[in-house]
Amino acid sequence: MRFLTATGVAVGVAISSANGPAQRTPLQTPGPEYVLIAGRAGRVELGMSVDDVYRLFGRESVRLVDLFKEGLFSPALQIKLSGAETVPGIVTDIREWPCGEFSVWGIDVLDARFRTKDGFGVGSTVGDLRRSYSFRITEEEGAHAAVVEALKMSFSLSHEGPADQQRVTSVWIWPDPEAVRKKRCPERDAGWPPDTQTEPSRR
């Protein structure tokens, strides 16, 4: 399925606190290998070439797959991480744009060791996020996720239990083609191709 755009294609539903306070989950401080920030999950960065991903993790730990989104060819890399309980720990969509080589387009993090600098990641609850960030819930195209504009990330959520107790099941780091172009290939025309939308939800 097509990703939703940051310009309003996704219908955001504001979460209220009508369900009462959620039980607080202790926040974890990540090591440098597991920090989630805008555009990056540990050593994996938006715009990183596919060849660099293979060199970084080893061909035996990286698998090229087709996610077949909306019935169309959708190449991705599944990355197996050392010591991870979840395999793959990271899945990256890959595209040839904006720099004309196959590179990381968006980053889907499933390994719970990855955390934002203030401790949010897989296993955190909606109540945890609410105490630090404003966000909206999107249900478009089968997604159920908290879209945090300040982090440029979306936190996919379980459906079980009261809203504030629903847990993060994966973290999607949005594509940012313009930032990638400026950093990696500033000589390329920013107007080609015209599809420059970023994607709060990967569904």
KAHU-V241741 format. One line per field, one symbol per residue. ss: DSSP state (a for helix, b for strand, c for the rest). phi: phi as a letter, one per 20 degrees, with the letter a starting at -180 (. if undefined). burial: I if it has 9 or more other C-alpha atoms within 8 Angstrom, else O. A space follows every 50 residues. Layout:
ss=???
phi=???
burial=???
This chain:
ss=cccccccccccbbbcccccccccccccccccaaabbbccbbccbbcccba aaaaaaacaaabbbbbccaaacccbbbbbccccccccccbbbbbbccccc ccbbbbbbbcccccbbccccccccbaaaaacccccbbbcaaaccbbbbcc ccbbbbbcccccaaacbbbbbbbcccaaaaaaaacccccccccccccccc ccc
phi=.ffeefeoffeedfeddffnfeffegedeffffcedcgnbcleecgnffg ffffffdnffdccecdflflmdgcfbdededfmfedcfeccdfcbededm cfbfebcdddffffbffdneagofdgfgfffdcebceddflnfbbeedgf elccdfcfdenggfefdfdacdeffbffffffedbfffffecfffdfecf cef
burial=OOIIIIOOOIOOOOOOOOOOOOOOOOOOIIOOOIIIIIIIIIOIIIIIII OOIIOOIIOOIIIOOOOIIOOOOIIIIIIIIOOIOOIIIIIIIIIIIIIO IIIIIIIIIIIOOIIIIOIIIIOIIIIIIIOOOOIIIIIIOOIIIIIIOO OIIIIIIIOOOOOIIIIIIIIIIIIIIIOIIOOOIOOOOOOOOOOOOIII III
